[in-house]
Amino acid sequence: MYKSFKVPSSEVPGYSATHRHPEYKDGTQNNKYANITTVYELFKTAETNHPKAEFLGTREFAPKTGKFGPFEWISTTDAAEITDEFGAGLDNVYAKYAPELDSFTGQQPLGIYSVNRAEWLLTELAGFRSRRYSVGVCDSAGVDCAEFIINHSGLQVIVCSLDKIPRMLDRMANTPKVKVIISMDKLDCSKPNLSTQAFTPATVDKLKSKAAALGLVLFDMSQVIQMGQSKPTQATLPKSSDYCTLCYSSGTTGAQKGVLTTHGGLIHAARSAQLTLKTENTTYLSFVPLVHCLDRYGIYTFMFGFIQIGFYSGDMNNLVDDMQTLRPTIIVAVPRLLNRIYDRIASSTIGAKGAVGFLSRMGFKSKVKRLQAGRSAKHALWDKLIFNKVANIFGGRVKLMISGAATIDPNVLTFFRTSFSCDVLQGYGQTENMGSTTLSPLGDPSTNHVGLPNPGVDVRLRSIPEMGYQVTDAPCPRGEVMVRSDSVFKGYYLEPDKTAETMDGEWLATGDVARINLDGTFTIIDRIKNIVKTAQGMWVAPERLESIYNTNPLVQTTFVHGDEHERNLIAIAVPDPVSFIPWARALVSQPKADLADLCANEKVAVTLAEQLKVHGALAGLSAQEQICAVHLEPTPFENVNIGFYTSTFKLRRRIMIVHYRKEFKATFAKLGTNDAAAVDTELFLSA
C-alpha cells in the first residue's frame, strides 16, 4: 500500500511528484486550531483551558548532599503572571538601555544563554509579549560559538544563568554590543542550584564590580520582575508574520547561519505534528538543548493538547534519575543518546550471558513477531519477567518516543519499540523548516524510513545528476529533498544571498539526499556536502555508516572518513570502556593495561577493525562501504575542547577532518594501495 498521497500530474523534468500526508490531500491543515496564530496565543490558550495546572517543573538541588529532590511546579496561572511581569520589566530595560529596533528584522532580539530550565521558556514567552524574538546562545562548540551568535545577531540584552556571567565578562572585548545581562539566578545566591553552587555573595559582588567597570548593567530576573510590577506596561502582542526566534543552524559543514522563523511558521510546524500525534496531557522531560529547534518544536506541539514540562537537572549523568522522578509519557531525543542507552540496556538483556540473556532473547523475538504482525508489543509474560524493568528505567509510563536530528539505526529502533512496548517514531526536518517535514506513522512497525510528509507540508525530490541520483531511478526515485510549507523559514539573518541559494522558488532545498520507497515513505541517505567520493569513484554516506558501527558494543562513537585519492574507508573509533577494556586486555594478555595503552596497541586496532567489518556486513553494508582500518581514540569526542559536536550532538565533520589529519594520513599509509579483503561473515561467526 502506498502510504503517502502523490499529487496527480505534479512531476516536472528533474523533480519527482509532490507528496503529501494522505489525510490532508489538499495541502492544508483543514483549519484545525485556526484560532491560534502565534506562540504567545498558544501559551495563553493553554493557560485558559488548564488554569492552575502544573506546567513547568524543576528539581531543587541540595548543595550539602549534592542530590536533587522532587519536581516543584509553576502552574499555568503563575507562569502567565511571571511572563507578564517579566515582560513588562523587559520593556523598561529595553526602553532605557537598548531602545532601537534591529534594522534587518524591525523587531528587538532577546538573548537566552543557559541549559534547559524553566526560566529559559519563561524568558522566551516574556519576550513574545512585546514582539521580541528569542536568540538562543549555544556554547557546546566552545566559547567562540557563543561569541559568534551574540555578535552576529546584534544582541544587547541577554538573560543567562549565573555560571555564564563570568565567561561573558571575561570576553566582553569580543562582544562589545552587549549592554545588559540579566541573571536567571538571584544575585544574592539565596536559591542554590547547579549553576550557582560555585558562587557566594562575595564572588557575585566581584562580578557586579567588574560589570560596572566594563559599562555593563547587571540585574537578576527577580529585579526585572519587580520593575514590571512597579511600572507595568501595555503588552504589544505579536502577529503571525512577526519573527519569534532566530535559531542558529548546527554548522556541521561550515559557519552557522541564523534562521529566522515567524510565529506563524512555528505554529504551522507544531500544529502539523499535533494533527498526526493527537497528544493530550503530556508529561515531558526537556533535555535536548532548547537553543536548537527540536525541543521547542516538541514543547509547542504538545502544548496544543497541554503539556507538563519537567526540566532535567542540568547534568546528563543524572538523566535517568530525572526520568524516574518525573516519569514522562513522551520522550524526544537524538539518536546518539538513544544509541548510548541502547548499548547499556541491550548488554544486560539480549546481549547478556546465561539465563538472563537466553530469556531476554526469547522474549525479544516473541515481541518482535507481535509487532511485525501489526499487534501491540505488550506481552504479559515477557513484560513481567524482563521488560517492565527496562521500561522502568525511563519511569515506566512512556507511551511515545520520537527520535530526531539524525537517522537512528533500525535495530535500535526495534529494540526500544519492543522493550518499552510503545511507539518509537522517526522524524525528519531541518532548522529552516522548524523540524517539520516528515514523521513515521503511529503503529507502523517498519524501520529504515522517516515516514510521511506532515499535514500541510509538500515534499518532493530534485535530481542530482552529478552524483548519480535521479528522480527517474527505478524502482525508487532518489534526489535532494525539497520542502514547501508555511513552516519554511523567512530567510537567513543578514544573508539574503545564502537565502536565495537555499530556495528554489517557493521550495526549500534541504541539502539532504533521500529515496522515495515503494510504499511512499522517505528514507534519508545523507547530506550532499557530507557524501564522500573514494578513489574508486563510489559515493559513500559516512553518517549512515557511523549509525551502524556505533551500535557495536565495543565502541562509543565512530567517525568514518574517505578521500578521493584513497580506495578504502577508515575511521576514528572511541571505545566504550566498559566493554572494550576487558575485551582488549584479554586479546593482548595484559590484565592491567589502561585504556590509553590498549588504544595504542596495533593488534587491538586491527582486531577491532575486523570486528567492525563483521558488524557492518551483518547490517548489510557492501564491501565498498566497509571501513578497512581504525585509529583508536581514548578521549571521547565531547571531551575534546574544540567543539566537535553541534547542540544536537551531530559531528562537525570539517573540524574533525582538520583535527585528525595526521591520524588519517598515518592510517591510510598503513593500508597502502591494496584493496581490502572481503569479510567472510559466516567463517568469522563459526570460528
N, C-alpha and C positions, 0 to 999 in steps of 0.2 A: 504494500500500500504506500502511495506517495503521500508523505505527511505534510509537506508544505503546500501552499497554493501557488501554482505557477500562473502568472498573469498571461492570459492569451495574447499572442501576437506581440509580445514585448521584446523578442530578440531583435537585435540590430547587429550589423557586422562588428566583430571584435568584442561583443558583450553577450553574456548569457541572458536567458529570460529573467525577468524580475520575479522574486519570490516573496511571499507574504505569509503571515500567520493564517492557518486555514479557517479560523473563526472570525477573521477580520479581513475579508477578501477585498473590500473597497479601499483598504489602506488607512482607514481612520480607526479611532478608538470608540466609536459609537456613542460619543458624548457622555460616557460614564465618568462620574466625578467632575463634570464640566464646570461646576461651581467653584472648583479650586484651581486657581491660575498662577499662584505664587507659593513659594515655600513657606512664607510667613502665614498665608491663609491656611495652608495645610496644618501648621502648628496650632493656630487659633481654632481650627475646626476640631482638632484632637482635644484641645482644652474644653471646648464647648460640649462635645459629645461624651467626654470622660472626665468630668470635673473631680478634682482632688484624688485622681488615680495616681498610683506610684508610677513615676515617669523616668527619672534619672537617678541611678543608684551608684554609690561609691562605698568602698570598703575603708573603714577607719584603720589607721596604722598606729600601732603601739610601739614607740621607739625603744622602750625598756626590754620588750620581749622580741622585737623585730618581726612580729606577726600581725596579720590582718584580721579584723573582726568581721561580723556580718555586714551585708549591704545596708546602708542607710539611704533613705529615699527622699527626693524632692518631688512633690506632686505636680501635676499639670498646672494647677492653680498657682502654686508657689513659683513654678518656672515662668509662668506668664507675668507674674508680678516682678520677678527678678529681671527678665528681659526688658520689661517696660521701664523700670527704674534705671537699669544699667544703660539701656539705650538712650534715655534722657540725659544721663551723666555723660555719655559719649558725645551727645550733641553739644554739651557745654565745653568739653575738652576740645573738640574739633573747632568750635566757634572761636576759641581763644588761641589755640596753638597751630591749627592746620586747616584754615577755613576754605582754602582754594579747592576747586574740583580738578580731577585729573583731565588733562586736555584730550586724551585719547578716548576715554570712556564717558566723560561727562558726569561721573559719579566720584565717590571717595572710596579708596581701598582701606580695609581694616586687616592688619596682620594678626595671625594667631600662631603661636610658637610654643608647642608643648606636645607631650604624648597624649593619647586619648584620655579625656576626663570630662566630667560634666560641664566644667567651665568652658571647654572648647566649644561645645554645642550651644551653650547659653550665650557665649560671645557672638557666634555667628548669627543666631536669631536676633540678638540685640542690635547688631549691625543692620540686619534686614529691615528692622523697624523704621529706619531712616534712609532707606535706599542705598546703604553701603554694601559693598561686596567683600566677601572674605578672601583672604590670600593666606593659604596655609604655608608656613615656613618649615622646611624639612632640613635636618642636618644629618640624616642617616648616611649620606655620602660625604660627610665631612663638613667642617665649618664653612668652607668655600662655597658649598652648595647653598647654605643659608644666606650668606652674603650676596650671592648672585640673585636669589629670589627677592631679597629686601631691596637691592638696588634697582633691579630690572623693573619691578612693579611700582617703584617710587613710594614705598611705604614711609609714612611719617608717624603713624601711631601703631604700636604693636602691643598686643596683650599676650603675655607669656607666663610660664611657670617660673618660680623664683630661681631655680637652678640654671635657667638660661640667661639670667641678667648679667652675671659676671663675664661670661664669654662675649656678650654683646658690648659691654662697656670696654672690655679689653681690645676690641676691634672696631671701635667707633670711628676711627680714622678711615676705615674701609666702607662705612655705611653712613655717610655724612647727612643724608636726608632725614634720618630718624630724629624726631623731636620729643616724642612721648613714649614712655614704656609703662605699661600697666601690669602689675604682678597679679596673677590669679590667686596667689597665696598671700595671706596677711603679712605685712612687713614687720609686725611685732612678733612673728613666729609663734602665735598663740594656737595655731592648729597644725600640728606636725603631720607630715606625710613623707613619701619617698623623696619628693622634690625639696623638702625643707630640712631634712634631718641633719644636714651638714652645716646649717646656719644657726646663728644665735643673734639676739638683738644687737650685740656689739658688731658682728660681721656685717649685718644689714646696715647699720649706721655708716660703716665704711663705704658700702655701696652707694648710699644716699649722697655722701660727700663727694665721691668720685663722679656720680652722675651730675651733681650740681657744678662741679669743676668743668665738666665737658659741655655744660649748657643744656643738659637733658632734664626733662621733667619726669619724676618718678612717682607714680601712685600705686595703690593696690585696688583691686576690684571693689572692696567694701567702701573705700573712699569715693570712688566714682559713683557707686550706687547712692551714697549719701548726697552727692551733688545732684543726682537726678531726683531725689526725694525733696531736697530743699529748693530746687529750681527746676520743676517739671517742664517738659517741652511737648508740643503737639507732634504726634507721630506723623512722618511723611512716608506713607506706605508705598512699597514698590509696585510697579506694573509688571505684567507678564514679560514685556520686552526689555525690562531692566536687567543688568548683569547681576547675578547673585554670587558668582565665585570666579576667581582667577586661579585655575588649578594647573600646576606645572607638570608637564609630561615627564615620564620616568627618565628620559635621556639615556636609553640603552645604547643608542647608536650615534649620539652626538650631544650637542648642547641642549639643555632643557628649553622648552618653549612654553609660554604662558597661554593656556587655553581658556578663552572667555566663554562662559556658559550663562544663558539667561535663566530667569526664574521659570519661564515657560518651557525652556528646554529641559531643565532638571525635572519639572513636574511631569512632562511628557514621558521622560525616561522612567521615572518611578511608577507612574500610572501604568505603563506598558507591562512592567513586571508584576504589579499587583493584579492586573486583569488576568494574568496567567496563573499566579500562585494563589490568589484569593485568601490571603492570610488574615487571621483575626486574633487579636490579643496575644501578640508575640512577646516572648521573653528572649532578649537578645544580649549577647556579650560582645561589646565593642572592643576589638583589639587590633584589627587591621588598621594601619595608620590613617587617621582622618584627613591628613594632607592629600591623600590620594582619593580619587572619586569613588572607589569601590565601596568603602564602608559607609560613606554618606549616601550613596545610591541605595544601599541596603536599608539604612535607617529611615530614609524618607519613603521608600517603598512600603515598609512595614507600618509606617505611621498612618497610611491610608486605612489600615484595619486596626489601628492602635498598637503601640509598641511600648514595652517596658525595657529600658536600656540600662544594663549594668555595665560599668566601665571596668576593664581589667585593672589590676593593682599597679600596673606600670612596669612590672618585671615579668618577662616572658617565661622565666623559670618557675613562676608561680601560677602559670596559666591554668594548669589542671586543677589546682586548688580553687582558683576563681570560678571555674566551671562547676565544680562540685558544690560550691557555696551558692551560686546563682541558680544552677540547674536550668540552663537555657532550653528553649524549644526549637530555636533555629540558630544555625551557625553558618557564618560566611567566612571563608578562609582562602588562602592561596595554596597552590599545590605543594610548594616547598615545605610548608608547615605540616600539611597532611601527610607528606611522604615521611617526615621525621616521626610523626606519631604512629604511622603505619609500621615503620621499622620496629618500634618498641613493642607495639601490641602484637604484631604478627610473630615476632621472635619468641614470645611467651605463650602463643596459642598454636596456630597452624604450623609454625616453624619449630616448635618445641620438641624435645625428645621424650620418649616414654609414653605413659598412658595419657598425659595431658595433650601431647601433640597428636597422638592417634585419635583420640576422641574429638579434638578440635577440628582435625581434617575431615573426619566423618561428618560432623555437624555442619561444617562449612560447605561441603559438597551437597549435602541434603538441602540446605537453604538456597544454594545457587540454583539447584534444579527447580525449586519453587519459584524463584524469581524469573527464570527463563520460561516457565510455563505461564507467566502472567499473573502469578499469585503473590500474596504477601510473603515477605521473607520470615515473618514471625513463625516460630516453631516451639510449641510448649516444652518439649523435652530438651532440645539443644539450647534453647534460651535459658532454661532453668539451670542446666548443668554448667554452661560456659558463657554464653553471650550476654546475659544480663549483667555479668560482672564487667564485660567490656563496655557496655552501654553506660554503666555507672561511672566510668572514667570521665565522661562528659556530663555527669549529673543524672543520667537515666531518663531524661524527658525529651531528648532531641527527636523531633519529628521530620526535620528537613535540614539538609546540609547543602550549601551552594559553594562550588569552587570556581574562582575567577582569577583573572590576571595572567594565566598561562594554562597550557594543556596539562591535564592530570593523566597519569598512567592508568590504562584500563583495569589492570589488576588491583591497583589501589582503590579505584572507584568501586569495583565489585566487592572488595573486602569490606569497605565501610557500609555499603548497602546491606550486606548480609549480616555483618556483626552488630550494626545498630538498628537493623530492621526498619529503616527509614529511607525516604527518597534522598538520593545524593545527585544533584544536578550540576552540569557544567554550563557556565555562562560564558559568553564571549562579547567583548566590547572594547572600547578604547576611550581614553580621556576625552578625545574630540567628540565622542558621542555619549558622554557621561556613563559609559559602561553598558549602554543599552543597544545590543544588536541581536544576539540570539540567546536562546535558553533551551536546554533539553526539557522535554515534556515530563510532567509528573507521571509516575508509574511506568516509565519506559525503562526496561532492563538493559537495553543495548548500551554499548560503550563506543569509543573511537569517534565520537562526534560532539559538537557543541550545540546541537539541537536545531530549532527552527527560528525564523525571524520573529521578534517580539511584535505584539499588536501595535499597529501604526508605524511599523518600520519596514521599508523596502530594502531588499538585499539582492545584489547581482554580482557577477564576476566580470572582470576585464582581462582579456588575453595579455600574456607577457611573452611575445614570440621570441625575444632574445634569450629567454631562459627555457624555452620549450614547453611553456604552459599555454594551452589554448582552450577556449570555451567550446571548441568543436571536438576536443579529445573524447574518445569513446573508451569505455561506456560512461565515463563521468567527466563533466566539464571541470576544467581547472583554470585558475587565474587569480587576479588580485580582487580582494573583497571591496565592493563599493556599497555605500550605505546612503539612503535618502530618508530623512526623518526630521520632524520638528525638534528632536533632541540633538541634532548635529550642531556643533559649536558655531559661534558667530565670528570666529577668527582668532588668530594668534595676536596677543598683545604686542603692539608696536612693530609687527612684522607682516604687513599686508602682502608682501611678495611671497613669503612662505605660505600664507593662507591661500593665495592663488594657486600655488603649486600643489596644494593638498586637495583642492576642489576640482572636480571635472563637471562643470556646470553646477547643477544642484546636488551632485553626488560627492560624498566624501570618499576619497581614495585612501584606504586604511594603511596600505603598505604590507598587509598580511596576505599570504597566499593560501587559498582554500580549494577544496574539492566539493562539488555537489554530489552527494552519494545517490545511489539508485533509489533510495527511499525518500529523497528530498531533504535529508538533513545535511548539515555542513560540517566538514572536517578541516581544521586549520593545519596547514602543512608547515608553515613557518613565516617569518618576516622576510621580505625581499632583501633588505640590507644585511640580514643575518645569514643568508644562504651562502655556503662555501662551495667553490668550484675547485676540484682537485686536478692534478696533472693529467688524470685520465679523462678529463672533460666531463666528469659527473658532478651534478649539483647535489649537495648534501645539506640537510637542515639540522644543525647542531643541537638546537633546543629540544627537538623531538628525540634525538638520541640520548641526550642528557636525562630526559624524563624517564627513559627506560633504564639506563645504567644506574641512576640514583636509587632505584628500588632494590639494588643488590645490597644485602645486609652488611657487607664488608666496607661499604663506602657511605660517607655522609653526603658528599657533593662531588660532581664531576664537571669539568669544563672541556668540551670537545673542540678540537682545533684542526683545521686543514689549511692547505696552501696550494695555490695554483701551480707551484713548482714542485710539489711533492705528490707522490702517488697515494700515500696512505694517510689515514687519520690518526691523531694521537690525542691524549687527554692529560689534564692535571686532575688528580684524584685526591680528595681529602678523606682519609679513612674515618670510619666510625670506631672510636677507641674501644668501646665495649665489646664489639665482636672481632675487630681487626687484631688487637694486641694479642689475645690468646691464640688466634689462628696463626699469626705471623711468627710468634715465639716458637710454636710447635714446628712450623715449617723449617726454621733455621736452627732449631735445637738450642735456643738461647732464652732460658726461662726468666731471666732478669732484664732483658733488653727493654729500653724505653721506646716510646712512640717515635721519637726523632731518629734513633738508631735503626729501627725497623724500616722506616721510610727511606733511609739512605741505603738499605741493603738491596743490591741488584736482583738477587734471587727472588726476594719478596715482590719487587716491582714487576718482574717478568711473569711470575706465577699469578699475581693479581690481574695482569692484563689478560692472561688466558682465561681466568675465571670470568672476567667481564665479557670476553668473546662468547663464551658458552651462554652466559646470561642473555646477551644480545641475540644470539642465534635462536634461543628458545622463545624470544619475543618476536621472532620473525624478521630480524634485520638481515639484509643481504651482505655478502662478503665485502662489497664496496662501502657499506655503512658501518662496518666494524672498526673499532679502534685497534691499532696494532701495537701500541706501546703506551705506557703511562709514566708520568713523573709524579711521585708521591709527595704531597704537601701536608706536613703535620699540623700546620696552623689553619684553622677554619677561615674561610674567606671573609666572614663577617668580623673576624678579629684583626684583620689587616687594616690599619688606619689609613686607607687610601680611598675607600668608598667604592668597593666592588659592587655593592648592591644598591638598587633603587629602593624607594619606600615600600614597594610591594615585593621585594626580595627577588627581583629579576637581576641577572648579572649584567653589568655594563661591559659588553664584550670588547669594545675598543680599549678601554682602560686595562682590562685583563690581558689582552694581547701584548700591549706595550710593557706591562709589568713583568710578564713571564717570557719575554722574547728570548732571553738566554737559555732558559729551561726548554723552550720549544725547539730552539736550534740544536741543543745537545740531544734531545730525544729523537728528533728526525735523523740526526747523524748516526745514532745507534742502529737505526733501521736500514740505512744505506738506501740503495735504489731497488732492492729486490722486492718482488710482490709478496705480500703477506700470505702465509699458508692458510688455506680454508680450514675452518674449525669442524672437526668431526664430532658433532654433538653426541651422537649415540655411543661412540667409543669412549668419550670422556665420562659420560654418565654411567657406563657399565664398568668402568675401572674401579 
